[in-house]
Amino acid sequence: MKIKMLGSQSDLTAATDLSHATLVRVYNSTAGDLVLTQKLGSTVLGTMTVPSKGIELVSKMPADTLEGGVGLKVVSIAKTS
């Protein structure tokens, strides 16, 4: 799988929709596991643990936000073959 970056990396210090991204690469840069939260407004849609130094690809609706702290680095992406 090839990944096309659609923006610049940032962190999840504050909740963000990443400019209405629908696919997001999430990297945990810390020495401990962190919880990633996906919300629509104030409604929690889901949570997941991102292990230390782990990478996850998260699919979301454009209005959904992600949050989880400064240790989670995120970038909007597209998958290509």
C-alpha positions in Angstrom: 0.0 0.0 0.0 1.2 3.5 -0.8 0.1 6.5 1.2 -0.3 10.0 -0.2 0.0 12.8 2.3 -2.8 15.4 2.0 -1.4 17.9 4.6 1.2 18.5 7.2 1.6 16.5 10.4 0.1 18.0 13.6 -0.8 16.7 17.0 -4.0 16.2 18.9 -3.4 18.8 21.6 -6.9 20.0 20.7 -9.8 18.2 19.0 -9.6 18.6 15.3 -11.4 17.4 12.1 -8.1 17.8 10.2 -9.7 20.0 7.6 -12.5 17.5 7.0 -10.2 14.5 6.5 -11.7 11.1 5.9 -8.6 9.0 6.4 -6.0 9.8 9.0 -2.6 8.3 9.9 -2.1 8.4 13.7 1.3 7.8 15.3 1.9 7.5 19.0 5.2 9.2 19.7 5.3 8.4 23.4 6.7 5.6 25.5 3.2 4.7 26.8 -0.1 3.7 25.2 -2.5 6.6 24.5 -6.3 6.6 24.0 -7.6 8.1 20.7 -11.2 9.5 20.8 -13.4 10.1 17.8 -16.4 12.5 18.3 -19.2 14.1 16.4 -19.9 17.3 18.4 -19.9 16.2 22.0 -21.0 12.6 21.2 -18.2 10.0 21.5 -18.4 7.8 18.5 -15.5 5.5 19.6 -12.2 5.2 21.4 -9.2 3.0 20.8 -5.8 2.5 22.4 -2.8 3.4 20.2 0.2 1.5 21.5 3.6 3.1 22.2 5.3 3.9 18.8 2.3 2.4 17.0 0.7 3.6 13.8 -3.0 3.3 13.0 -5.1 4.4 10.0 -8.4 5.8 11.1 -11.4 6.3 8.7 -13.8 9.0 9.7 -16.6 11.2 8.4 -15.5 14.8 7.5 -17.2 16.4 10.5 -15.9 13.9 13.0 -13.1 15.1 15.3 -10.1 13.3 16.8 -8.5 14.0 20.2 -5.9 12.3 22.3 -3.1 14.7 23.3 0.2 16.0 22.2 1.8 12.5 21.9 -0.5 11.5 19.0 0.8 12.8 15.7 -1.7 13.0 12.8 -1.8 13.7 9.1 -4.6 13.4 6.5 -3.8 10.8 3.9 -5.2 8.9 0.9 -4.4 5.3 0.1 -3.2 4.5 -3.4 -2.3 1.2 -5.0 
